């Protein structure tokens, strides 16, 4: 074979190899794009299904739904529930308590009514079967432990332990683990490998209100992330489910904003009643308490104890009106 023929054969082989590599690269790119498109399509369909279920269930107090979830992790930021840029368009998430990430084979969703003391609307909760909540109590916090157990949805993965068992906890590699301390805050259990969250619950007034202290554990000690108020079981469970100060504060603020709208409607109702029944002082007392409470909430200048005391006064006023046979405010 001539030298020229050998060079031509070598060039042909090089050309074939380059062309083959380019074809393989194009095919590989197409396959990856197709896989991403298919994954996004599944995600979009799942979000639409979740949207439909939440829309249908969100108005039914006491409803629980278990929703099958594909192999994907959804994100939640108090405004949007979505997946990699895809989000639910019609979902009103202002009253939704959820972790910042949702992953697992099932989503657990349930609805409770919020009464402060009048009906303010429904509160929704989302978590997954891959999330874990550990409630740590002792002999002095047994009643609070019972309150949480009664208010918590029974499909949620919750473990109730005595504080003496806490050092023996085993890490189950849950993507979202929240340790809820009803007793003394203790350092992260030695077995925990994944970053975990903690919530220290302080309860006042027979366990109907209090404060939530939020922590994260990037190492062997808890790092504080903020403190928030809770009033009623609905808010308490919301703080536990989210496990995050910023998420809880956002939803809490949205709910109190909705509460303010209901207050404005009740004040209009009271104005009519006071004009129609000028001799009934209970209406005036009711109106004064409600106005003071609304002002303190609007300016964020109230304590949980003050809030609940005024709520109790409003409840008493409404009960007195019913006892007298007068039109009740709510």
Secondary structure, 3 states (H helix, E strand, C coil): CCHHHHHHHHHHHHHHHHHHHHHHHHHHHHHHHHHHHHHHHHHHHHHHHHHHHHHHHCCCCCCEEEEECCCCCEEECCCCEEECCEECCCCCHHHEEECCEECCCEEEEEEEEEECCCEEEEEEEEEECCEEEEEEECHHHHHHHHHHHHHCCCCCCEEEEEHHHHHHCCCCCCCEEEEEECCCCCCCCCCCCCCCEEEEEEEECCCCEEEEEEEECCCCCCEEEEEEEEECHHHHHHHHHHCCHHHHHHHHHHHHHHHHHHHHHHHHHHHHHHHHCCCCHHHHHHHHHHHHHHHHHHCCCCCHHHHHHHHHHHHHHHHHHHHCCCCCCC
